[in-house]
Amino acid sequence: MRSPISRRDFLGGVAVAGASAALSGCSPGDTDDAAELTTVTIGTQNLMNIECIALHEGYFDDAMPDVEVSVVSFSSGRDLNQAMATGDVDFGIVGSLPTAIGLCNGIDYEVLYSTAILTNTEALVARLDAGISSISDLLGKTVATTFTSTCHYSLLCALAASGVDVDDVDLLDMQPESIVAAWSRGDIDAAYTWDPSRTSLVEDGGRVILTSGEVGDMGYPTADFALVRKGFAEYHPEHVVSYLEALLKAETLFNGDRPSAYEIIADQSAMDVEEVEQTMTDDYVTGESQLGTDYLGGGFAQLLVDMSEFLLKQGDVTEPLDLESASVGVAPEYLEEALES
């Protein structure tokens, strides 16, 4: 496990020159949060994290017995962002870049918790026969990633840091399942994607060239954030605390019994236990530690500011976040209460 995120490269600015791509946002919608609550909707992606444990073991249902818990699956943070904007989901785990995009575009949600500081579960994978051994070898190659994701961000940052013009790379926007299919057909030379698609590519004649942890060490870290719509939180704060209590229960199992946790996550994500164990080497910061200044107490807000400045340089947002507006999008008080209970 790497050192805590208080290190300089977490809080450092995200200044990237020469990278360009469409990192679009979406428009906020409306929903009647003041109405009597009968259903809580959780948006999920096919990610390997402690949410898998909470879903598999029914922790969300146990924590919110007074409502029906509905779980809706999305292919990417971009799609989940859109559902957040229209009020179709109440909670969701989204990467830090889509979160910054959402806040810049007026999606009224808040960061509650981080399920991971991304290091190994997201990576650039290249075909063994593609002649790619470093990021610089992507010149003239066909590379797939999911636009507006943390993978997309990490790829652009790595290209720029290596002096590679993104216009010299044939960059394709694909969802993870489409990436796996395109790889199987031989349509792409490489892909920057997250697990389980990352592992699928490795098993099908690929090798990892660069991980998001290594891109983080260059000064461009990424994270996954658990989010809540602010309107929902305003009218139903007790359910926000309950949602976090379920995640904290999963965190306790993960930290206290890794073998059992790996088995549960493997079953939930339809992967082998060995693959889960080998892959889950991201930085997992406890909820209690996340209340510190490096995380919910300031570091996460600074990360969102840095990412919004990157988006501005790409011409994808018209106004970046300042520290005050980013801090409004981070809500540690619910985690404080969940930890106390």
C-alpha positions as CSV (number, residue, x, y, z in Angstrom):
1,M,0.0,0.0,0.0
2,R,1.3,3.4,-0.9
3,S,1.9,6.3,1.5
4,P,-1.1,8.4,2.6
5,I,-2.4,11.1,0.2
6,S,-1.0,13.9,2.2
7,R,2.0,13.8,-0.1
8,R,2.6,16.7,-2.4
9,D,1.5,15.0,-5.6
10,F,-2.1,14.6,-4.3
11,L,-2.5,18.3,-3.5
12,G,-0.4,19.5,-6.4
13,G,-2.0,21.3,-9.4
14,V,-3.0,19.5,-12.5
15,A,-1.3,21.5,-15.2
16,V,-1.3,19.6,-18.5
17,A,-0.4,21.1,-21.8
18,G,-1.2,19.6,-25.2
19,A,-3.9,17.1,-24.2
20,S,-7.3,17.5,-25.8
21,A,-10.5,15.5,-25.9
22,A,-14.2,15.8,-25.3
23,L,-14.9,15.7,-21.6
24,S,-18.5,16.7,-21.7
25,G,-20.9,17.2,-18.8
26,C,-24.6,17.2,-18.5
27,S,-27.4,19.4,-17.3
28,P,-29.1,19.2,-13.9
29,G,-32.7,18.1,-13.6
30,D,-35.4,18.3,-10.9
31,T,-37.0,15.7,-8.6
32,D,-39.5,15.9,-5.7
33,D,-37.3,15.2,-2.7
34,A,-39.8,16.6,-0.3
35,A,-42.3,13.8,-1.1
36,E,-42.7,10.9,1.3
37,L,-39.7,8.6,0.8
38,T,-40.6,5.0,-0.2
39,T,-37.6,4.0,-2.4
40,V,-33.9,4.8,-2.2
41,T,-32.1,4.3,-5.5
42,I,-28.4,3.5,-5.6
43,G,-26.6,3.8,-8.9
44,T,-23.7,1.3,-9.3
45,Q,-21.0,0.4,-11.8
46,N,-19.3,-2.9,-12.3
47,L,-16.4,-1.9,-10.0
48,M,-14.5,-4.0,-7.5
49,N,-14.7,-2.2,-4.2
50,I,-16.4,-2.4,-0.8
51,E,-19.7,-1.5,-2.4
52,C,-19.7,-5.0,-3.8
53,I,-19.7,-6.3,-0.2
54,A,-22.5,-4.1,0.9
55,L,-24.6,-5.1,-2.1
56,H,-23.9,-8.8,-1.9
57,E,-24.5,-9.0,1.9
58,G,-27.6,-6.8,1.9
59,Y,-26.1,-4.1,4.1
60,F,-28.0,-1.3,2.3
61,D,-31.3,-3.1,2.9
62,D,-30.4,-3.7,6.5
63,A,-29.4,-0.1,7.1
64,M,-32.6,1.3,5.5
65,P,-35.4,-1.1,6.5
66,D,-38.1,1.5,6.2
67,V,-37.7,1.9,2.4
68,E,-37.2,-0.2,-0.7
69,V,-33.6,-0.1,-1.9
70,S,-33.4,-0.1,-5.7
71,V,-30.0,-0.8,-7.4
72,V,-29.5,0.4,-10.9
73,S,-26.4,-0.5,-12.9
74,F,-24.5,1.9,-15.2
75,S,-21.7,1.4,-17.6
76,S,-19.7,4.4,-16.6
77,G,-19.5,7.5,-14.3
78,R,-20.7,9.6,-17.3
79,D,-24.0,7.7,-17.4
80,L,-24.4,7.7,-13.6
81,N,-23.7,11.4,-13.7
82,Q,-26.6,11.9,-16.1
83,A,-28.9,9.9,-13.8
84,M,-27.8,12.0,-10.8
85,A,-28.5,15.2,-12.8
86,T,-32.1,14.1,-13.6
87,G,-32.7,12.8,-10.0
88,D,-33.2,9.2,-11.1
89,V,-30.7,8.0,-8.5
90,D,-30.0,9.2,-5.0
91,F,-26.5,7.7,-4.4
92,G,-23.7,6.5,-6.6
93,I,-20.0,5.9,-6.7
94,V,-18.3,8.0,-9.4
95,G,-14.7,8.7,-10.3
96,S,-13.1,12.1,-9.3
97,L,-13.1,13.4,-12.9
98,P,-16.8,12.8,-13.6
99,T,-17.4,14.3,-10.1
100,A,-15.5,17.5,-11.1
101,I,-17.4,17.6,-14.4
102,G,-20.7,17.2,-12.6
103,L,-20.0,20.0,-10.1
104,C,-18.7,22.3,-12.9
105,N,-22.0,21.7,-14.8
106,G,-24.2,22.3,-11.9
107,I,-25.1,18.8,-10.7
108,D,-26.1,19.4,-7.1
109,Y,-24.4,16.6,-5.3
110,E,-21.9,16.1,-2.5
111,V,-18.9,13.8,-1.9
112,L,-19.5,11.6,1.2
113,Y,-16.7,9.1,1.2
114,S,-14.0,7.6,-1.1
115,T,-14.0,3.9,-1.8
116,A,-10.5,4.0,-3.2
117,I,-7.5,6.2,-4.2
118,L,-7.0,4.6,-7.6
119,T,-3.7,2.8,-8.2
120,N,-3.9,-0.6,-9.8
121,T,-7.5,-1.3,-10.8
122,E,-7.2,1.2,-13.7
123,A,-4.5,0.8,-16.2
124,L,-3.2,1.1,-19.8
125,V,-3.2,-2.4,-21.3
126,A,-1.5,-3.1,-24.7
127,R,-1.4,-6.2,-26.9
128,L,1.7,-8.2,-26.6
129,D,2.3,-8.0,-30.3
130,A,1.5,-4.3,-30.7
131,G,5.0,-3.0,-30.1
132,I,3.9,-0.9,-27.1
133,S,6.2,-0.9,-24.1
134,S,5.7,2.7,-22.9
135,I,3.2,5.5,-23.2
136,S,5.4,7.1,-25.9
137,D,4.7,4.0,-28.1
138,L,1.1,5.0,-28.5
139,L,2.0,7.2,-31.5
140,G,-0.1,6.1,-34.4
141,K,-1.9,3.4,-32.4
142,T,-5.6,2.8,-31.9
143,V,-6.4,3.2,-28.2
144,A,-9.8,2.9,-26.5
145,T,-10.9,4.4,-23.2
146,T,-14.2,5.7,-21.7
147,F,-14.4,9.4,-22.2
148,T,-15.1,11.6,-19.2
149,S,-13.8,8.9,-16.9
150,T,-10.8,8.8,-14.5
151,C,-9.2,6.4,-17.1
152,H,-9.6,9.0,-19.8
153,Y,-8.1,11.7,-17.5
154,S,-5.1,9.5,-16.5
155,L,-4.4,8.6,-20.2
156,L,-4.5,12.3,-21.3
157,C,-2.2,13.4,-18.4
158,A,0.2,10.5,-19.1
159,L,0.3,11.4,-22.8
160,A,1.0,15.1,-22.1
161,A,3.6,14.3,-19.5
162,S,5.4,12.1,-22.0
163,G,5.3,14.8,-24.7
164,V,2.9,12.8,-26.9
165,D,0.3,14.9,-28.8
166,V,-3.1,13.2,-28.3
167,D,-3.9,14.1,-32.0
168,D,-1.2,11.6,-33.0
169,V,-3.1,8.8,-31.2
170,D,-6.3,7.3,-32.7
171,L,-8.3,7.6,-29.5
172,L,-11.7,5.9,-29.3
173,D,-14.6,6.5,-26.9
174,M,-15.9,3.1,-25.7
175,Q,-17.7,1.7,-22.7
176,P,-15.8,-1.1,-20.9
177,E,-17.9,-3.9,-22.3
178,S,-17.3,-2.5,-25.8
179,I,-13.6,-2.3,-25.2
180,V,-13.5,-6.0,-24.4
181,A,-15.4,-6.8,-27.5
182,A,-13.2,-4.6,-29.7
183,W,-10.1,-6.2,-28.2
184,S,-11.4,-9.6,-29.0
185,R,-12.0,-8.6,-32.6
186,G,-8.5,-7.1,-32.9
187,D,-9.8,-3.6,-33.5
188,I,-7.6,-1.8,-31.0
189,D,-4.0,-1.9,-30.0
190,A,-4.4,-0.8,-26.4
191,A,-7.0,0.4,-23.9
192,Y,-7.0,2.4,-20.7
193,T,-9.8,0.8,-18.6
194,W,-10.8,-0.4,-15.2
195,D,-11.5,-3.8,-13.7
196,P,-12.9,-6.2,-14.5
197,S,-12.3,-5.2,-18.2
198,R,-8.7,-4.5,-17.4
199,T,-8.1,-8.0,-16.2
200,S,-10.0,-9.4,-19.2
201,L,-7.6,-7.7,-21.6
202,V,-4.6,-9.0,-19.7
203,E,-5.9,-12.5,-19.9
204,D,-6.6,-12.2,-23.6
205,G,-3.0,-11.4,-24.7
206,G,-2.4,-8.1,-23.1
207,R,0.1,-6.6,-20.6
208,V,-0.1,-3.6,-18.3
209,I,1.9,-0.7,-19.5
210,L,1.0,2.0,-17.0
211,T,-1.3,2.1,-13.9
212,S,-3.2,5.0,-12.5
213,G,-1.0,4.7,-9.4
214,E,2.0,5.5,-11.6
215,V,0.1,8.4,-13.2
216,G,-0.7,9.6,-9.7
217,D,3.0,9.6,-8.9
218,M,3.5,11.9,-11.9
219,G,1.2,14.4,-10.0
220,Y,-2.2,13.4,-11.4
221,P,-4.0,11.2,-8.8
222,T,-7.6,9.9,-9.2
223,A,-10.1,8.5,-6.8
224,D,-13.6,7.0,-6.6
225,F,-16.2,9.0,-4.6
226,A,-19.5,8.0,-3.0
227,L,-21.9,10.8,-3.8
228,V,-25.4,11.8,-2.7
229,R,-27.8,14.3,-4.4
230,K,-27.9,17.4,-2.2
231,G,-31.7,17.7,-2.5
232,F,-32.1,14.1,-1.3
233,A,-29.7,14.7,1.6
234,E,-31.5,17.9,2.6
235,Y,-34.8,16.1,3.2
236,H,-33.5,12.6,4.2
237,P,-30.2,13.1,6.1
238,E,-30.9,10.0,8.2
239,H,-30.8,7.8,5.1
240,V,-27.5,9.4,4.0
241,V,-26.0,8.3,7.4
242,S,-27.6,4.9,6.9
243,Y,-26.0,4.5,3.4
244,L,-22.6,5.3,4.9
245,E,-23.1,3.0,7.8
246,A,-23.6,0.2,5.2
247,L,-20.3,1.2,3.5
248,L,-18.5,1.3,6.8
249,K,-19.8,-2.1,7.7
250,A,-18.4,-3.4,4.4
251,E,-15.1,-1.5,5.1
252,T,-14.8,-3.3,8.5
253,L,-15.3,-6.7,6.9
254,F,-12.8,-5.8,4.1
255,N,-10.1,-4.7,6.6
256,G,-10.8,-7.4,9.1
257,D,-11.2,-10.5,6.9
258,R,-9.6,-10.0,3.5
259,P,-10.1,-13.7,2.4
260,S,-13.8,-13.5,3.0
261,A,-14.0,-10.1,1.5
262,Y,-12.3,-11.2,-1.7
263,E,-14.7,-14.2,-2.0
264,I,-17.7,-11.9,-1.7
265,I,-16.3,-9.3,-4.2
266,A,-15.4,-12.1,-6.6
267,D,-19.0,-13.5,-6.4
268,Q,-20.5,-10.0,-6.9
269,S,-18.3,-9.0,-9.8
270,A,-18.2,-12.5,-11.4
271,M,-14.4,-12.8,-11.2
272,D,-12.0,-15.4,-9.7
273,V,-11.0,-14.8,-6.1
274,E,-7.3,-14.9,-7.2
275,E,-8.0,-12.1,-9.7
276,V,-9.7,-10.0,-7.1
277,E,-6.9,-10.5,-4.7
278,Q,-4.2,-9.6,-7.3
279,T,-6.1,-6.6,-8.6
280,M,-7.4,-4.9,-5.4
281,T,-4.2,-3.1,-4.5
282,D,-5.6,0.5,-4.6
283,D,-5.2,2.7,-1.6
284,Y,-8.1,2.1,0.7
285,V,-8.3,4.8,3.4
286,T,-10.5,4.1,6.4
287,G,-13.6,6.3,6.9
288,E,-12.1,7.6,10.2
289,S,-8.9,8.7,8.4
290,Q,-10.9,10.3,5.6
291,L,-12.2,13.0,8.0
292,G,-8.6,14.4,8.0
293,T,-7.4,17.4,6.1
294,D,-5.9,15.4,3.3
295,Y,-9.3,13.9,2.4
296,L,-12.8,15.2,3.2
297,G,-11.2,17.9,5.3
298,G,-9.6,19.7,2.3
299,G,-7.6,17.4,0.0
300,F,-10.6,16.1,-1.9
301,A,-11.8,19.6,-2.6
302,Q,-8.4,20.6,-3.8
303,L,-8.3,17.6,-6.1
304,L,-11.6,18.7,-7.6
305,V,-10.3,22.2,-8.2
306,D,-7.2,20.8,-9.9
307,M,-9.3,18.6,-12.2
308,S,-11.7,21.5,-13.0
309,E,-8.7,23.6,-14.1
310,F,-7.6,20.7,-16.3
311,L,-11.1,20.7,-17.9
312,L,-10.9,24.4,-18.5
313,K,-7.7,24.1,-20.3
314,Q,-9.3,21.5,-22.5
315,G,-12.2,23.8,-23.2
316,D,-14.7,21.4,-21.7
317,V,-16.0,23.7,-19.0
318,T,-16.4,27.5,-19.0
319,E,-15.8,28.0,-15.3
320,P,-13.5,26.0,-13.1
321,L,-14.2,25.3,-9.4
322,D,-12.6,27.5,-6.8
323,L,-11.8,26.0,-3.4
324,E,-14.9,27.5,-1.8
325,S,-17.3,26.0,-4.4
326,A,-15.5,22.7,-4.4
327,S,-15.6,22.6,-0.6
328,V,-19.4,23.0,-0.8
329,G,-19.5,19.8,-2.8
330,V,-17.8,17.9,0.0
331,A,-19.8,16.9,3.0
332,P,-17.9,15.2,5.9
333,E,-20.7,15.7,8.5
334,Y,-22.6,12.6,7.4
335,L,-19.5,10.4,7.7
336,E,-18.8,11.9,11.1
337,E,-22.3,10.9,12.3
338,A,-22.1,7.5,10.7
339,L,-18.8,6.8,12.5
340,E,-20.3,8.0,15.8
341,S,-23.3,5.6,15.4
